[in-house]
């Protein structure tokens, strides 16, 4: 965890995510994210209690990041406007995954600014 922001500080966002259930990969959009988990909207239902891998990726005008796989468990699922809102609690990540996730959160919170490539 980082001392730069409070634990479980919620960041409202609109990020692409894929939830891998082991049987299917379901694309969706993250609505908010914390160090402990995320809330996303997906098109297909998943069962509460199942383990998933959430693949997060930052998309920029000039490219995208490598996917960041975070293991977690679906805690709840709520139907909403023809889609499903899902709450996922993250499992304890390995140190290397935690470091990448911490950098992603710092970018989202504006604590790290990424340089934009020079126009050619």
C-alpha positions in Angstrom: 0.0 0.0 0.0 1.1 3.5 -0.5 1.3 6.4 2.0 0.5 8.9 -0.8 -3.2 8.2 -0.8 -5.6 6.8 1.9 -6.2 3.0 1.7 -9.3 2.2 -0.4 -9.5 5.8 -1.7 -12.1 5.4 -4.5 -11.3 6.7 -8.0 -14.3 7.2 -10.3 -13.2 6.3 -13.9 -14.2 4.8 -17.2 -11.6 2.1 -18.0 -11.7 -1.0 -20.1 -11.7 -4.3 -18.3 -12.0 -7.9 -19.2 -13.2 -10.4 -16.6 -11.8 -13.9 -17.2 -14.0 -16.5 -15.4 -12.0 -19.4 -16.7 -14.8 -20.3 -19.0 -15.3 -16.9 -20.7 -13.8 -13.5 -21.1 -16.4 -10.7 -20.6 -15.6 -7.2 -21.6 -16.8 -4.2 -19.6 -16.1 -0.8 -18.2 -14.7 0.0 -14.8 -16.8 2.6 -13.0 -14.7 3.0 -9.9 -11.6 1.3 -8.5 -9.7 1.1 -5.2 -6.8 -0.8 -3.9 -9.3 -3.4 -2.6 -11.4 -3.9 -5.7 -13.5 -2.5 -8.5 -17.0 -1.9 -9.7 -17.6 -2.5 -13.4 -20.5 -2.8 -15.8 -20.6 -5.9 -18.1 -23.0 -7.2 -20.7 -23.2 -10.8 -19.5 -24.0 -12.0 -15.9 -21.4 -13.8 -13.8 -22.1 -15.6 -10.5 -21.4 -14.0 -7.2 -18.6 -15.9 -5.4 -16.7 -17.0 -8.5 -13.0 -16.2 -8.9 -12.1 -14.0 -11.8 -9.0 -12.4 -13.3 -9.6 -8.7 -14.1 -7.4 -7.6 -17.0 -7.0 -3.8 -16.7 -5.5 -1.7 -19.4 -4.9 2.0 -19.8 -5.6 3.4 -23.2 -4.0 6.7 -24.4 -4.2 8.7 -27.6 -0.8 7.3 -28.6 -1.2 3.7 -27.5 -2.1 1.4 -24.6 -0.5 -0.3 -21.6 0.1 -4.0 -21.3 -2.8 -5.7 -19.6 -2.5 -5.9 -15.8 -4.1 -9.2 -14.5 -5.6 -8.9 -11.0 -7.1 -12.0 -9.3 -10.3 -11.4 -7.4 -13.7 -12.7 -6.4 -17.1 -11.4 -7.5 -18.9 -10.2 -4.4 -22.1 -9.0 -5.9 -24.0 -8.6 -9.2 -26.9 -6.2 -9.8 -28.9 -5.9 -13.1 -28.9 -2.4 -14.4 -30.3 -1.0 -17.7 -29.8 -4.2 -19.7 -26.4 -4.8 -18.3 -24.9 -5.9 -15.0 -23.0 -4.0 -12.3 -20.4 -6.2 -10.7 -18.3 -5.8 -7.5 -15.0 -7.5 -7.5 -12.7 -7.8 -4.4 -9.0 -8.2 -5.3 -6.9 -11.1 -3.8 -3.5 -10.2 -2.4 -1.4 -9.6 -5.5 2.2 -10.7 -5.9 4.8 -8.0 -5.3 5.5 -7.4 -9.0 1.7 -7.2 -9.8 1.2 -4.9 -6.8 4.0 -2.6 -8.0 2.3 -2.3 -11.5 -1.1 -1.8 -9.9 0.2 0.9 -7.6 1.7 2.7 -10.6 -1.6 2.4 -12.5 -3.5 3.9 -9.5 -0.9 6.8 -9.2 -1.5 7.6 -12.9 -5.3 7.6 -12.3 -4.9 9.8 -9.2 -2.6 12.2 -11.1 0.4 11.5 -8.9 2.4 10.4 -12.0 2.3 12.2 -15.3 3.1 10.3 -18.4 5.0 12.0 -21.1 3.3 12.2 -24.5 5.4 11.1 -27.5 6.7 13.9 -29.7 5.0 14.4 -33.0 7.0 13.1 -35.9 
